[in-house]
Amino acid sequence: MSLVKLTGVHKHFGTNHVLKGVDLAVEQGDVVALIGRSGSGKSTLLRTINGLERIDEGELLVDGAALHAGQGDLRALRQKVGMIFQQFNLFPHLTVGENVMLAPTVVKRRSKAETEALAREMLDKVGLADKFASYPEQLSGGQQQRVAIARALAMQPRVLLCDEITSALDPELVSEVLAVVRQLAREGMTLIMVTHEMRFAREVGNKLIFMHHGRIHESGDPREVFADPRTPELANFIGAVQAH
Amino acid sequence: MLVQFTTWDVIRNLLEGGKWTLALSLIAFVLGGLVGLLILFARIARNRALQAFAKGYIEVFQGTPLLMQLFLVFFGLPLIGLDVSPWFAAALGLTLFTSAYLAEIWRGCVEALPKGQWEASESLALNYLQQMRHVILPQALRIAIPPTVGFSVQVVKGTAVASIIGFAELTKTGSMLANATFQPLLVFGLVAAGYFALCFPLSLFAKRLEKKFHVAR
């Protein structure tokens, strides 16, 4: 059974029909790269998977639990799905350690000693064990994003959503974040990422989804799809991206 | 019989009145803060009915003069069989007024936080109250302190209208003394100095906080 399964998902923002019937199946251990022009619906699609956007029509299944359009309580779903944002969104009033410990303490009601050990382990995993007591504003963008990854991992999610997580970073800081993601992929974490890093998508991803006008326009193995796009829209897009 | 007032008599009586101004200010501020917090929660709740109620509450108390609110409480409540003292009417009226303004000031502080703070905490499976308690309010509080202290100056000065319904605070005491001594300039000069003595430290404090929080982040 697929870990994440979307069936006939529609989403409107007012009169704007953003997702026009998306079907998608993601298996355990998949690394999925979502690409497409801005406004193609790729970010919205990602955000529906943890309920940040409610779906208007269709069905979403995560780890066997179904979520229908208009359904209310999303907290069970969110414990299985982690999310990392373009702008990091760390909590500036908490230290790095407290950022990572907050959700396991408050949501899962683990003891302080337990969550602290967990936080140290997760920070160690992203190479920031020594920043436990620092505040986010004392860190570089790349470090902040790695803390955000540790914070998401501390909830032990089944799948991790990455929304353009290197787009707000200075170029020299991109690789340290990608290295962490690469390591997660190697360890078998299921990842769904909206990205502009085409080379990274080809290297790490095993599934590529090209979104166009609110639909999945083309999908397949990244190496094959990049080498031989079947639709002119994707060929155009790849050309435009590579021109940069 | 004519009583002679020395300047010391005037000051002594004004200090007595000033005590009530201070008490009224504190009550209005503390109770207004508590009610304001409830109104704030209603105003930013997801429930549409609560939102509408809070919006209406804020509009009404911000959109009508404090004096009319006091009149309505003081003359209105007896009509439904509740006899209220000037003291109670003034405290209630000022509490309602203060709560509306504080709720609106604090709403601005909550909304000044980036949307990403809500989304990140939501994604970590925190529920609404947990988000408020651990992520939103601690940050909003930091930016709320300077404007809140600044508003407290308005509350202190606002207590002067309670004189009109006969509550003997600083202003009322002042006008009684002015009538008795025929020295309005001296008396009201001292009254003004009394308000200044209460408000100036507050505005200094507000300015200092503003500076401090600007530097902090």
HADDOCK unambig.tbl for C-alpha pairs under 7 A between the chains (distance, minus, plus):
assign (segid A and resid 50 and name CA) (segid B and resid 123 and name CA) 6.95 0.50 0.50
assign (segid A and resid 75 and name CA) (segid B and resid 125 and name CA) 4.93 0.50 0.50
assign (segid A and resid 78 and name CA) (segid B and resid 123 and name CA) 5.96 0.50 0.50
assign (segid A and resid 78 and name CA) (segid B and resid 124 and name CA) 6.53 0.50 0.50
assign (segid A and resid 78 and name CA) (segid B and resid 125 and name CA) 5.18 0.50 0.50
assign (segid A and resid 79 and name CA) (segid B and resid 124 and name CA) 6.88 0.50 0.50
assign (segid A and resid 79 and name CA) (segid B and resid 125 and name CA) 5.81 0.50 0.50
assign (segid A and resid 82 and name CA) (segid B and resid 123 and name CA) 6.68 0.50 0.50
assign (segid A and resid 82 and name CA) (segid B and resid 124 and name CA) 6.96 0.50 0.50
assign (segid A and resid 83 and name CA) (segid B and resid 123 and name CA) 6.32 0.50 0.50
assign (segid A and resid 89 and name CA) (segid B and resid 116 and name CA) 5.50 0.50 0.50
assign (segid A and resid 89 and name CA) (segid B and resid 117 and name CA) 5.84 0.50 0.50
assign (segid A and resid 89 and name CA) (segid B and resid 120 and name CA) 6.13 0.50 0.50
assign (segid A and resid 91 and name CA) (segid B and resid 117 and name CA) 6.89 0.50 0.50
assign (segid A and resid 91 and name CA) (segid B and resid 135 and name CA) 6.88 0.50 0.50
assign (segid A and resid 93 and name CA) (segid B and resid 139 and name CA) 6.62 0.50 0.50
assign (segid A and resid 103 and name CA) (segid B and resid 124 and name CA) 6.01 0.50 0.50
assign (segid A and resid 103 and name CA) (segid B and resid 126 and name CA) 6.80 0.50 0.50
assign (segid A and resid 107 and name CA) (segid B and resid 125 and name CA) 6.77 0.50 0.50
assign (segid A and resid 107 and name CA) (segid B and resid 126 and name CA) 6.05 0.50 0.50
